[in-house]
Amino acid sequence: MAKAVGLVAACTLVATPAVAEGSWSGTISGANSGFGSRTWVDKNSDAAANGGRITSCSRSASMAFYRNRQYPIPDEVVGVEKPTCTAYVGYKRTAGDIHFTLLKAGTTGTFSGKAAVSY
């Protein structure tokens, strides 16, 4: 009696979390509405979510993300204004020079907080 030997190949797909292209963090102090963050280059070469948050806020504020464009064309809004202070504010997947602007933080230079961005 001949015995049949079979080979069973199992293929396992493992979902790996998306790894961000980059990230940075820093401290904001003595800021007013209109404060602009540093600019970073997002190459849009990953599948990770883009965005950031401000924590340890001294007062309420909002933030919005923009993609820089050459003057006189206004910067493109890529992440809509959203209240922050621990809330995550995302921005759309796009390649370019990106920055955020602090909004609704008053004009007395009293806003402070910790910013963290991943892209």
WOVEN-V563907 format. One record per residue. N is the residue number from 1. RES is the residue in three letters. PHI is phi in radians with two decimals (none if undefined). PSI is psi in degrees with one decimal (NA if undefined). D_LAST is the distance of its C-alpha to the last C-alpha in whole Angstrom. Layout:
n:N res:RES phi:PHI psi:PSI d_last:D_LAST
n:N res:RES phi:PHI psi:PSI d_last:D_LAST
This chain:
n:1 res:MET phi:none psi:125.6 d_last:63
n:2 res:ALA phi:-1.52 psi:138.2 d_last:60
n:3 res:LYS phi:-1.82 psi:129.3 d_last:57
n:4 res:ALA phi:-1.55 psi:129.0 d_last:54
n:5 res:VAL phi:-1.91 psi:125.1 d_last:51
n:6 res:GLY phi:-2.04 psi:151.8 d_last:48
n:7 res:LEU phi:-1.96 psi:123.7 d_last:44
n:8 res:VAL phi:-1.86 psi:120.2 d_last:41
n:9 res:ALA phi:-1.77 psi:127.8 d_last:38
n:10 res:ALA phi:-1.89 psi:133.1 d_last:35
n:11 res:CYS phi:-2.00 psi:121.8 d_last:32
n:12 res:THR phi:-1.96 psi:125.6 d_last:29
n:13 res:LEU phi:-1.69 psi:128.5 d_last:26
n:14 res:VAL phi:-1.96 psi:123.5 d_last:23
n:15 res:ALA phi:-1.38 psi:122.4 d_last:20
n:16 res:THR phi:-1.84 psi:140.4 d_last:17
n:17 res:PRO phi:-1.15 psi:146.0 d_last:14
n:18 res:ALA phi:-1.15 psi:136.2 d_last:11
n:19 res:VAL phi:-1.77 psi:129.3 d_last:9
n:20 res:ALA phi:-1.15 psi:146.4 d_last:6
n:21 res:GLU phi:-1.13 psi:-36.3 d_last:6
n:22 res:GLY phi:-2.97 psi:172.9 d_last:5
n:23 res:SER phi:-2.80 psi:163.5 d_last:6
n:24 res:TRP phi:-2.75 psi:160.7 d_last:9
n:25 res:SER phi:-2.54 psi:157.8 d_last:12
n:26 res:GLY phi:-2.94 psi:178.4 d_last:15
n:27 res:THR phi:-1.96 psi:138.5 d_last:18
n:28 res:ILE phi:-1.91 psi:131.5 d_last:19
n:29 res:SER phi:-2.55 psi:143.2 d_last:23
n:30 res:GLY phi:1.14 psi:32.0 d_last:26
n:31 res:ALA phi:-1.64 psi:155.1 d_last:23
n:32 res:ASN phi:-2.00 psi:172.2 d_last:25
n:33 res:SER phi:-1.01 psi:140.4 d_last:23
n:34 res:GLY phi:1.68 psi:-7.5 d_last:22
n:35 res:PHE phi:-1.00 psi:130.6 d_last:20
n:36 res:GLY phi:-1.86 psi:135.8 d_last:17
n:37 res:SER phi:-1.31 psi:176.6 d_last:14
n:38 res:ARG phi:-1.12 psi:162.3 d_last:14
n:39 res:THR phi:-1.81 psi:140.1 d_last:12
n:40 res:TRP phi:-2.25 psi:158.2 d_last:9
n:41 res:VAL phi:-1.72 psi:117.5 d_last:9
n:42 res:ASP phi:-1.79 psi:114.8 d_last:6
n:43 res:LYS phi:-1.50 psi:-5.0 d_last:9
n:44 res:ASN phi:0.97 psi:42.5 d_last:8
n:45 res:SER phi:-1.82 psi:14.7 d_last:9
n:46 res:ASP phi:-2.40 psi:177.4 d_last:8
n:47 res:ALA phi:-1.89 psi:7.5 d_last:9
n:48 res:ALA phi:-1.32 psi:154.0 d_last:7
n:49 res:ALA phi:-1.19 psi:145.9 d_last:7
n:50 res:ASN phi:-1.86 psi:138.4 d_last:4
n:51 res:GLY phi:2.76 psi:-167.6 d_last:6
n:52 res:GLY phi:-2.91 psi:-178.0 d_last:9
n:53 res:ARG phi:-2.66 psi:156.9 d_last:12
n:54 res:ILE phi:-2.05 psi:129.6 d_last:15
n:55 res:THR phi:-2.09 psi:172.2 d_last:18
n:56 res:SER phi:0.92 psi:43.2 d_last:21
n:57 res:CYS phi:-1.26 psi:142.4 d_last:22
n:58 res:SER phi:-1.43 psi:-18.1 d_last:25
n:59 res:ARG phi:-2.83 psi:169.2 d_last:26
n:60 res:SER phi:-1.25 psi:152.2 d_last:24
n:61 res:ALA phi:-2.83 psi:173.9 d_last:22
n:62 res:SER phi:-2.26 psi:161.8 d_last:19
n:63 res:MET phi:-2.42 psi:151.5 d_last:16
n:64 res:ALA phi:-2.41 psi:146.1 d_last:15
n:65 res:PHE phi:-1.77 psi:143.8 d_last:12
n:66 res:TYR phi:-2.35 psi:148.1 d_last:13
n:67 res:ARG phi:-1.77 psi:124.6 d_last:13
n:68 res:ASN phi:-1.13 psi:139.7 d_last:15
n:69 res:ARG phi:-2.28 psi:158.2 d_last:18
n:70 res:GLN phi:-1.22 psi:133.5 d_last:22
n:71 res:TYR phi:-0.99 psi:138.3 d_last:24
n:72 res:PRO phi:-1.69 psi:11.1 d_last:26
n:73 res:ILE phi:-1.32 psi:128.1 d_last:24
n:74 res:PRO phi:-1.11 psi:150.0 d_last:22
n:75 res:ASP phi:-1.03 psi:146.9 d_last:18
n:76 res:GLU phi:-1.50 psi:129.8 d_last:17
n:77 res:VAL phi:-1.28 psi:120.5 d_last:16
n:78 res:VAL phi:-2.01 psi:-10.6 d_last:13
n:79 res:GLY phi:-2.50 psi:113.6 d_last:12
n:80 res:VAL phi:-1.13 psi:153.8 d_last:16
n:81 res:GLU phi:-1.00 psi:133.0 d_last:18
n:82 res:LYS phi:-2.61 psi:137.6 d_last:18
n:83 res:PRO phi:-0.99 psi:141.3 d_last:20
n:84 res:THR phi:-2.17 psi:-155.5 d_last:18
n:85 res:CYS phi:1.50 psi:72.9 d_last:19
n:86 res:THR phi:1.54 psi:-16.0 d_last:18
n:87 res:ALA phi:-1.35 psi:135.9 d_last:16
n:88 res:TYR phi:-1.33 psi:132.7 d_last:13
n:89 res:VAL phi:-2.05 psi:115.2 d_last:12
n:90 res:GLY phi:-1.65 psi:164.7 d_last:10
n:91 res:TYR phi:-2.41 psi:154.8 d_last:9
n:92 res:LYS phi:-1.17 psi:154.3 d_last:10
n:93 res:ARG phi:-1.18 psi:116.2 d_last:9
n:94 res:THR phi:-2.73 psi:150.3 d_last:10
n:95 res:ALA phi:-1.67 psi:142.5 d_last:10
n:96 res:GLY phi:2.58 psi:-175.3 d_last:11
n:97 res:ASP phi:-1.51 psi:119.3 d_last:11
n:98 res:ILE phi:-2.03 psi:147.4 d_last:9
n:99 res:HIS phi:-2.64 psi:164.8 d_last:11
n:100 res:PHE phi:-2.05 psi:156.9 d_last:12
n:101 res:THR phi:-2.13 psi:137.0 d_last:16
n:102 res:LEU phi:-1.45 psi:130.2 d_last:18
n:103 res:LEU phi:-2.20 psi:156.3 d_last:21
n:104 res:LYS phi:0.93 psi:38.8 d_last:24
n:105 res:ALA phi:-1.87 psi:6.4 d_last:24
n:106 res:GLY phi:1.52 psi:177.9 d_last:28
n:107 res:THR phi:-2.18 psi:15.8 d_last:29
n:108 res:THR phi:-1.74 psi:4.7 d_last:31
n:109 res:GLY phi:1.18 psi:31.8 d_last:28
n:110 res:THR phi:-1.93 psi:3.6 d_last:28
n:111 res:PHE phi:-1.41 psi:136.0 d_last:24
n:112 res:SER phi:-2.50 psi:154.4 d_last:23
n:113 res:GLY phi:3.12 psi:-179.4 d_last:20
n:114 res:LYS phi:-2.00 psi:125.4 d_last:17
n:115 res:ALA phi:-1.81 psi:141.8 d_last:13
n:116 res:ALA phi:-2.44 psi:129.3 d_last:10
n:117 res:VAL phi:-2.25 psi:140.2 d_last:7
n:118 res:SER phi:-2.27 psi:143.7 d_last:4
n:119 res:TYR phi:-2.54 psi:NA d_last:0
